[in-house]
Amino acid sequence: MSPNKPSNLSKEQLVAIVEQVQAILYQDEDANGEAIWTPDKEWDSDTTTEISQALNRRGLRPAEVAFVKE
């Protein structure tokens, strides 16, 4: 089964996904636990896992191995 196509999502859903991915990649906490934007935030395998989970919550993960159809 193919994953949901991003084109099937509403503008609001797409914006929400991009905001989530942006936060995963660039948001951090300062010494007081306040959220800050960090352009040089280090990424690791957990970063990839978090992005994958964000896409999965919107049905953008394939359920099985399948050929890519344009």
Stockholm file with secondary structure:
# STOCKHOLM 1.0

chainA/1-70         MSPNKPSNLSKEQLVAIVEQVQAILYQDEDANGEAIWTPDKEWDSDTTTEISQALNRRGLRPAEVAFVKE
#=GR chainA/1-70 SS CCCCCGGGSCHHHHHHHHHHHHHHHHEEECTTSCEEECTTCCCCHHHHHHHHHHHHHTTCSCSSCCCCCC
#=GC SS_cons        CCCCCGGGSCHHHHHHHHHHHHHHHHEEECTTSCEEECTTCCCCHHHHHHHHHHHHHTTCSCSSCCCCCC
//
